[in-house]
Amino acid sequence: MTTTNDPAGARQVRPFAAVLQELARGQVHDEASERLHELVDAVREHGAKGTLTLVLEVAPIAKGDVSALTVTGKVTAKPPVGTQASAFFVDDAGNLSRRDPRQTEIPIPVRDDAPVRSAR
């Protein structure tokens, strides 16, 4: 990137957004825009935070020659994920069970002739 000086001697820096819009013919900017939009939707849906990361790698095209550089961009997003949680108990052997192994089971007699009631 070339910087120039204005008459007052202050350095002029090209805006980051301008470079981002030109990177890979605008594809990195477009990808970041899409991922950001998806991230916002996911955060609104799940009510949890997410992240978007833009990584730019700048390297000389030829070793030792810094007059021309390659700039590579990568966009990643980690939206919140809706997860389903279930409670489990751990038995003495370290196995997971939906039944509490410390709780005594109450036998429930099952009758085939019992009437079935519907919930209203």
C-alpha positions in Angstrom: 0.0 0.0 0.0 1.4 3.4 -0.9 1.0 6.2 1.4 1.4 9.8 0.4 1.9 13.0 2.3 -0.3 16.0 2.0 1.2 19.5 2.1 0.9 19.6 5.9 3.0 16.5 6.2 0.3 14.2 7.6 0.2 10.7 6.3 -2.9 9.8 4.2 -4.2 6.3 4.7 -6.5 4.6 2.2 -9.8 3.6 3.9 -9.9 -0.1 4.9 -13.4 -0.4 3.4 -12.1 0.6 0.0 -9.4 -2.1 0.1 -11.9 -4.7 1.3 -14.3 -3.9 -1.5 -11.6 -4.5 -4.1 -10.1 -7.7 -2.5 -10.7 -10.7 -4.7 -12.9 -8.6 -7.0 -15.3 -7.8 -4.1 -15.9 -11.4 -3.1 -14.4 -11.1 0.4 -16.6 -8.1 1.1 -19.7 -9.9 -0.3 -18.9 -13.0 1.8 -18.4 -10.9 4.9 -21.7 -9.1 4.3 -23.6 -12.4 3.8 -22.0 -13.9 6.9 -22.8 -10.8 9.0 -26.5 -10.9 7.9 -26.7 -14.6 8.7 -25.0 -14.0 12.1 -27.5 -11.2 13.0 -30.4 -13.5 12.1 -29.0 -16.4 14.3 -28.3 -14.1 17.2 -31.9 -12.8 17.0 -33.3 -16.3 16.8 -31.3 -17.8 19.6 -30.7 -14.8 21.8 -27.0 -15.6 22.2 -23.9 -14.0 20.9 -22.0 -15.1 17.9 -18.8 -13.9 16.2 -17.6 -13.0 12.7 -13.9 -13.1 11.9 -12.1 -11.5 9.0 -8.5 -12.6 8.5 -6.3 -10.8 6.0 -3.0 -12.3 5.1 -0.5 -9.9 3.5 2.7 -11.3 1.9 5.3 -10.2 -0.7 4.7 -11.7 -4.1 8.4 -12.5 -4.5 10.7 -13.1 -1.6 12.7 -10.0 -0.7 10.6 -7.7 -3.0 8.0 -5.8 -1.1 7.0 -3.5 -4.0 4.1 -5.9 -4.8 2.0 -7.8 -2.2 -0.7 -10.4 -2.2 -3.6 -9.9 0.1 -5.8 -12.9 0.9 -9.0 -12.6 2.9 -10.9 -15.3 4.8 -14.3 -14.8 6.5 -15.6 -17.1 9.2 -18.7 -16.8 11.4 -19.7 -18.7 14.5 -23.4 -18.1 15.0 -25.1 -19.3 18.1 -26.5 -22.8 17.6 -29.8 -23.9 19.1 -29.1 -26.9 21.2 -31.4 -29.3 22.9 -30.2 -30.3 26.4 -31.3 -33.2 28.5 -30.7 -34.0 32.1 -28.9 -37.3 32.9 -27.8 -39.0 36.0 -24.4 -40.7 36.4 -24.4 -44.2 37.9 -21.6 -45.8 39.9 -20.0 -47.2 36.8 -19.9 -43.7 35.2 -22.8 -44.4 32.7 -25.4 -41.9 31.9 -29.0 -42.7 32.6 -32.3 -40.8 32.6 -33.2 -42.5 35.8 -31.6 -41.4 39.1 -29.8 -44.5 40.4 -30.0 -43.2 44.0 -33.8 -43.0 43.8 -35.8 -46.1 44.7 -38.2 -47.1 42.0 -41.9 -47.3 42.8 -43.5 -50.2 41.1 -46.6 -49.1 39.1 -49.0 -51.9 38.5 -50.2 -52.1 34.9 -53.7 -53.3 34.2 -54.8 -54.2 30.8 -58.4 -53.7 31.6 -57.9 -50.1 33.0 -60.0 -47.5 31.1 -58.0 -45.0 29.1 -58.8 -41.3 29.9 -58.2 -38.5 27.5 -56.8 -35.2 28.7 -58.9 -32.2 28.1 
